[in-house]
Amino acid sequence: MKSLKIVFILLFCTASTFAQKYTFDNKHFTHDVGVFVGVYAMQSDYGQRYNFQSEVGNMAMSISLVHYITFYNRNDRWNARYRLIDDIAIKTEINYMTTDNLRHHGEYTIGGGPTSNRQKLRDMRGSVNLLNFGVSAEYHFNDLRSFSAYYSEYKWNPYVSLGLMYSMYENDLTTEYGDGDWRSDPTLLYTKWQDWRDRAVGEGSTGSAVLGAGIRYKLTERMDLSALGRFQYFFSDNVDGLNAKDRVENKYNEWLVSFQVGVVWHLNFSDPLRLF
């Protein structure tokens, strides 16, 4: 965890240095804020890998609060044109994801009587609450200075993004098998999770990498609509609370795909942002 924190400190220091490099020319940054909501599907130890029902059946909700800094303003007297810089936005984000109904799907849940090992698999339920803090760089295919102008000919602006997140999670495990008290009687669980070393129920934190693609639509001069699809890979296999490391089918870290839509507001263009 110490090395992970060092990585995030270096990341923010690099972003700060990059921003300061252009402060003299820009005089100020352009700020946007936004709210996104959507759904996500986690690929974890719940469900059979590459099984469609495991993906669809374990979908849940997510919400994000975001802030963008872009390195331009619309007053041409204040800064020169940097073609690459005009296409880039740095996004900081707080993202919350939750699900209380992770289930096992796939061929290994089919068949077997009421006292079978497969029934134990069907009766397991998982829950995960995820709080992500992250920073991403977005590259927009139409430069943001032109896109933001009221007279702009651009209505659509596709983009790609790459970033890192610090993820805090809390998970839990329940079963409907027997009396449900698996902590007192681990044999109520499916065989490979009966050993405490193959479970990671509780709280924890990890890093994650995110890769996304999206598009903005210019609704008004001050407001954009945005849609974003994203892949998030966690640097841990403990996020879902199950961790049977010695099983080839469960040795992979968790990852998820998400889709969100949101609204982005432009706070300032040609004037420095003043909150007070």
FENSULMO-V931842 format. One record per backbone hydrogen bond with DSSP energy under -1.0 kcal/mol. NH is the residue of the N-H (numbers start at 0). CO is the residue of the C=O. E is the energy in kcal/mol with one decimal. If there is no record, write none. Layout:
{{NH,CO,E} {NH,CO,E}}
//
This chain:
{{4,0,-2.2} {5,1,-1.9} {6,2,-1.9} {7,3,-1.8} {8,4,-2.2} {9,5,-2.5} {10,6,-2.1} {11,7,-2.3} {12,8,-2.2} {13,9,-2.4} {14,10,-2.2} {15,11,-2.2} {16,12,-2.5} {17,13,-2.5} {18,14,-2.1} {19,15,-2.4} {20,16,-1.6} {21,18,-1.1} {22,19,-1.0} {25,21,-2.3} {26,22,-2.7} {29,69,-2.3} {31,67,-1.9} {32,264,-2.1} {33,65,-2.0} {34,262,-1.8} {35,63,-2.4} {36,260,-2.5} {37,61,-2.1} {38,258,-2.1} {39,59,-2.2} {40,256,-2.6} {42,254,-3.4} {47,104,-1.4} {50,47,-1.6} {54,50,-1.3} {55,51,-2.5} {56,52,-2.7} {58,55,-1.2} {59,39,-2.4} {61,37,-2.0} {62,95,-2.2} {63,35,-2.7} {64,93,-2.6} {65,33,-2.3} {66,91,-2.4} {67,31,-3.0} {68,89,-2.1} {69,29,-2.4} {77,74,-2.0} {85,81,-2.7} {86,83,-1.4} {87,84,-1.3} {88,137,-2.0} {89,68,-2.5} {90,135,-3.1} {91,66,-2.6} {92,133,-2.2} {93,64,-2.4} {94,131,-2.7} {95,62,-2.9} {96,129,-2.6} {97,60,-1.7} {98,127,-2.0} {101,125,-2.9} {108,105,-1.6} {109,106,-1.1} {115,112,-1.6} {119,115,-1.3} {120,116,-1.5} {121,117,-2.1} {122,118,-1.8} {124,173,-2.8} {125,101,-1.8} {126,171,-2.0} {127,98,-2.6} {128,169,-2.3} {129,96,-3.3} {130,167,-2.9} {131,94,-3.3} {132,165,-2.3} {133,92,-2.2} {134,163,-2.1} {135,90,-2.7} {136,161,-2.6} {137,88,-3.2} {138,159,-2.8} {139,86,-3.3} {140,157,-2.5} {143,85,-2.9} {146,142,-2.2} {147,143,-2.0} {151,148,-1.9} {156,215,-2.3} {158,213,-2.6} {159,138,-1.8} {160,211,-2.4} {161,136,-1.7} {162,209,-2.2} {163,134,-1.9} {164,207,-2.8} {165,132,-3.4} {166,205,-3.3} {167,130,-2.7} {168,203,-2.7} {169,128,-1.9} {170,201,-2.7} {171,126,-1.9} {173,124,-2.5} {175,122,-1.5} {179,176,-1.8} {181,179,-1.8} {184,180,-1.8} {187,184,-2.0} {188,185,-2.1} {192,189,-2.2} {193,190,-1.8} {197,194,-2.1} {198,195,-1.5} {199,240,-3.0} {203,168,-2.2} {205,166,-2.6} {207,164,-2.0} {208,232,-2.4} {209,162,-2.3} {210,230,-2.4} {211,160,-2.2} {212,228,-2.3} {213,158,-2.7} {214,226,-2.1} {215,156,-1.7} {216,224,-3.3} {217,154,-2.7} {218,222,-1.4} {219,222,-2.4} {223,263,-2.7} {224,216,-2.8} {225,261,-2.4} {226,214,-2.2} {227,259,-2.8} {228,212,-2.7} {229,257,-2.5} {230,210,-3.1} {231,255,-2.8} {232,208,-2.8} {233,253,-2.1} {234,206,-2.6} {240,237,-1.3} {242,197,-2.7} {244,242,-1.7} {246,243,-1.8} {249,246,-1.9} {253,235,-1.6} {254,42,-1.6} {255,231,-2.3} {256,40,-1.9} {257,229,-2.5} {258,38,-2.6} {259,227,-2.6} {260,36,-2.6} {261,225,-2.7} {262,34,-1.9} {263,223,-2.8} {264,32,-3.4} {265,221,-2.4} {266,30,-2.8}}
//
